[in-house]
Amino acid sequence: MRKEMYIIRGTREESYPEFTARVLKLAKEACNLSPAAIKLTLTTRKPPAVSVIPFKKEKISVISLYKDDPTPAGLLLDAPGFTGAWVVEEAIPVGYRKTWPDGEPTPGVNLLTLFNKKPGIDYATFIHRWHNGHTPLSLKIHPLWNYNRNVVKEPLASCTEQFNGIVEEHFRSVPDLLNVFKFFGNPFVILYRMYQVYTDTNGFLDYKKIETYFADEYHILSGK
């Protein structure tokens, strides 16, 4: 099954409720394209003012389509705020069991991260460090409920931005993400684990271009 990811960004004029309503409507309209599944990750509210994670304040959504038809979704390409769309290679090293209805927000909270490889390392090294180093470390340290890892393979249209990877990390509760003692561990290991994560990610990611967002997730259409 082919997976495509489309980025739709909000405007300064839009409120978070307006942006949420617009993108939810857009994702639901994409059901008319008859994909096998649709998932939406988006910012529905301002990020926390205080956090060890440097959350971006802009509004963003990522609409994921699972389908066999290679034709790009024109209604998403033409949507206000569209900045990029790609075919991706998905992996889910740890996954939740969905028990809630389509159209309702996934319980908990999502950490959406978009990034590029670090300048000076080759692509094979980037993938190796990401998949064989960072992924196992994240699963060991953080209380992840669902880890959706996407390697960007090819653009679907002319894009105003480019990323090498898009990751959606889901947590059962907001404190699991925002409470440093839940996110990194107890006081005896927290500083060492924070150092581990920083040195690991700094070894393969371009820190000047990384984007992290405090987001929510919706399964618009299940079936995958």
C-alpha atoms as one frame of an Amber mdcrd trajectory, in Angstrom:
protein
   0.000   0.000   0.000   1.330   3.417  -1.015   1.494   6.155   1.635   1.440
   9.851   0.770   1.872  12.735   3.225   0.616  16.265   2.495   1.542  19.341
   4.545  -1.048  22.107   4.892   0.025  25.091   6.986  -2.183  27.661   8.684
  -2.093  31.428   8.384  -1.576  34.064  11.052  -5.117  35.264  10.473  -6.649
  31.863  11.263  -7.449  30.964  14.839  -6.644  27.442  15.974 -10.351  26.457
  15.898 -10.692  27.881  12.373  -7.597  26.051  11.175  -8.736  22.809  12.800
 -12.182  23.046  11.191 -10.707  23.840   7.772  -8.240  20.964   7.751 -10.691
  18.440   9.197 -13.139  19.367   6.426 -10.376  18.995   3.842  -9.339  15.575
   5.161 -12.953  14.376   5.145 -13.376  15.578   1.552 -10.363  13.450   0.635
 -12.528  10.397   1.378 -14.126  11.047  -2.026 -10.810   9.963  -3.588 -11.512
   6.432  -2.271  -8.254   5.867  -0.391  -7.844   2.811   1.842  -7.255   5.045
   4.861  -6.770   8.682   5.891  -5.015   9.972   8.988  -4.612  13.584  10.072
  -2.089  15.087  12.494  -2.444  18.799  13.259  -1.925  21.583  15.757  -5.282
  22.365  17.368  -4.040  24.681  20.142  -1.094  26.769  21.239   1.911  24.762
  22.437   2.823  24.846  26.131   4.684  27.996  27.148   7.261  25.998  29.096
   8.722  22.729  27.813  12.077  21.032  27.295  10.907  20.437  23.720  11.224
  23.554  21.514   7.703  23.509  20.064   7.025  25.656  17.020   4.130  28.094
  17.362   2.924  27.934  13.757  -0.174  25.986  12.726   0.485  22.877  10.671
  -1.250  19.717   9.539  -0.044  16.519   7.922  -2.654  14.540   6.010  -1.661
  10.923   5.318  -3.357   8.999   2.514  -2.982   5.234   2.065  -3.893   4.195
  -1.476  -2.886   2.263  -4.564  -3.622   5.005  -7.089  -0.395   6.979  -7.762
  -2.339  10.090  -8.835  -1.684  12.930  -6.360  -4.671  14.295  -4.447  -5.402
  17.499  -6.354  -7.740  18.933  -3.728  -4.883  18.804  -1.193  -2.292  20.192
  -3.608  -4.602  23.139  -4.308  -5.507  23.798  -0.670  -4.508  27.139   0.884
  -1.328  26.640   2.896  -0.085  23.633   0.917   3.726  23.480   1.069   4.706
  19.927   0.204   3.633  16.360  -0.513   5.680  13.192  -0.706   5.546   9.452
  -1.082   6.989   8.027   2.132   8.132   4.688   3.484   6.341   4.026   6.759
   7.454   1.916   9.712   5.679   1.506  13.057   8.159   0.016  15.575   5.524
   0.254  18.317   1.819   0.751  17.706  -1.363   1.233  19.685  -4.531  -0.779
  19.135  -7.206   1.594  17.854 -10.468   1.246  19.808 -12.061   4.675  19.217
 -14.358   5.662  16.327 -13.109   7.321  13.153 -13.411  11.085  13.276 -12.733
  11.334  17.005  -9.336  12.542  18.261  -6.881   9.854  19.243  -6.555   9.827
  23.058  -3.390  11.453  24.369  -1.109  13.794  22.454   1.185  13.701  19.431
   4.728  14.985  18.984   5.091  15.790  15.279   8.664  16.229  14.053   9.887
  17.168  10.567  13.610  17.103   9.850  16.518  16.831   7.428  19.788  14.971
   7.617  22.779  16.707   9.127  25.058  18.391   6.587  28.338  16.572   6.209
  27.043  13.022   6.571  25.921  10.841   3.686  22.366   9.600   3.283  23.177
   5.977   4.188  24.739   7.114   7.466  21.696   9.289   8.188  19.308   6.362
   7.732  21.511   4.007   9.762  21.791   6.452  12.673  18.059   7.175  12.569
  16.773   3.609  12.285  19.386   1.625  14.182  20.466   4.184  16.755  17.805
   6.773  17.461  14.708   4.605  17.099  15.820   1.982  19.671  16.964   4.761
  22.018  13.595   6.541  21.799  11.704   3.316  22.469  13.922   2.621  25.478
  13.707   6.076  27.063  10.357   7.634  26.191   6.878   6.301  27.152   5.793
   5.948  23.537   2.346   4.536  22.810   2.705   4.762  19.032   5.764   5.540
  16.904   5.084   6.311  13.240   8.356   6.742  11.299   8.296   8.012   7.713
  11.235   8.219   5.326  10.562  10.748   2.554  11.156   9.028  -0.794   9.933
  11.306  -3.599   7.917  14.527  -4.075   4.400  14.384  -5.485   4.391  17.969
  -6.711   6.429  21.133  -6.680   7.156  21.763  -2.994   8.203  24.965  -1.275
   9.995  22.954   1.405  11.761  19.641   1.657  12.255  17.118   4.473  14.046
  13.792   4.751  11.886  12.455   7.560   8.529  12.932   9.274   7.900  11.272
  12.628   4.695  11.116  14.662   5.241  10.017  18.266   2.059   9.471  20.248
   1.752   9.432  24.034  -1.128   8.137  26.149  -1.374  11.410  28.080  -0.107
  14.983  27.929   2.057  14.510  31.067   3.849  11.604  29.372   5.165  14.173
  26.886   5.484  17.340  28.987   6.552  16.005  32.385  10.337  15.567  32.112
  10.314  12.791  34.723   7.841  10.828  32.611   9.413  11.734  29.267  13.025
  11.017  30.293  12.768   9.011  33.527  13.387   9.363  37.237  15.766  11.960
  38.771  18.638   9.464  38.922  18.769   8.974  35.140  17.147  12.077  33.673
  20.267  14.171  33.042  22.156  11.283  31.477  19.200  10.405  29.254  18.764
  14.006  28.143  22.448  14.034  27.210  22.037  10.734  25.354  19.119  12.013
  23.292  20.780  15.321  22.464  24.114  13.836  21.374  22.331  11.122  19.403
  20.023  13.442  17.456  22.738  16.050  16.966  24.797  13.366  15.254  22.442
  12.865  12.312  19.830  15.692  12.222  20.142  19.265  10.975  19.254  21.096
  14.182  18.862  24.417  12.342  15.916  23.083  10.338  14.183  20.653  12.710
  10.506  21.420  13.423   8.641  20.024  16.439   4.922  20.520  17.075   2.469
  19.859  19.906  -0.262  18.134  17.938  -3.378  15.990  17.918  -4.282  13.059
  15.694  -7.457  11.956  13.934  -8.180   8.777  12.007 -10.580  10.065   9.388
 -10.915   6.718   7.635  -9.583   3.452   9.050  -8.816   0.452   6.957  -5.058
   0.027   7.043
